[in-house]
Amino acid sequence: MTDRILVVEDQPQVVRLVSEVLKAAGYQVLTAGDGKHALEIVSLEQPDLVLLDVLLPGDMDGYEICRRLREFSAVPIIMLTAKARDADILNGFDAGADDYLTKPFNAKELLARVKAVLRRSQRPEEMTTAIFRCGELEIDYARHVVTRGGSSVSLTRTEYALLRELALHCNRVLSHVELLTSVWGSEYRDELDYLRAYVRYLRRKIEADPSNPRTIVTLPGIGYMLCCPDDE
């Protein structure tokens, strides 16, 4: 079945360019010029992926649209932004985005991100122990539920995939390349700043003191490790 992608963008030339690239690669394309229509299309058409511009007309920007989509849909979302600052990227993650793409971008870069996000969303899970526990952190692999101290932790699809990868190799150092390749795909093996941003935001959600992380520890110049001295 052909994947369907919703492009949420108000600039006709950008819509035309992105649509042509996606159609040439074999995808079906839906379009929306504002938040209201984007929400309606996702609800009615249930696309396989959403390309969502940050700056849109009306009373909803891309972040707000993303938050509203997450109230009823787990569709993968790639934010399109002219801003590449960490604060803007983290705003997207906080809203529930799975990835981001900075303008201007070329066709090869666009397709690589689209393919990678679709692959992650469709990748089957291998069999694992049903429940992982590390101190106050608990991961229910079967239900994709994460709790800390008994309270639910809301993670995006990609944040969960990163935490899961670290947990599956608990107390083992995973290099930057290993994590980027396993979680995002080989296309991302050099995106070190990208990985750092995700780790920083994940720490904000699961660490008691994100400025002094004890669960996800950094091995400078090497990678990261999920540290669990009381590993069961």
Buried (B, 14 or more C-beta within 10 A) or exposed (E): EEBBBBBBBBEEEBBEBBBEBBEEBEBBBBBBBBBEBBBEBBEEEEBBBBBBBBBBEEEBBBBBBBBBBBEEBEBBBBBBBEBEEEEBBBBBBBBBBBBBBBEEBEBEEBBBBBBBBBEBBEEEEEEEEEEBBBBEBBBEBEEBBBBBEEEEBEBBBBBBBBBBBBBBBBEEBBEBBBBBBBBBBEBBBEBEEBBBBBBBBBBBBBBEEBEEBEBBEBEEEEBBBBBBEEEE
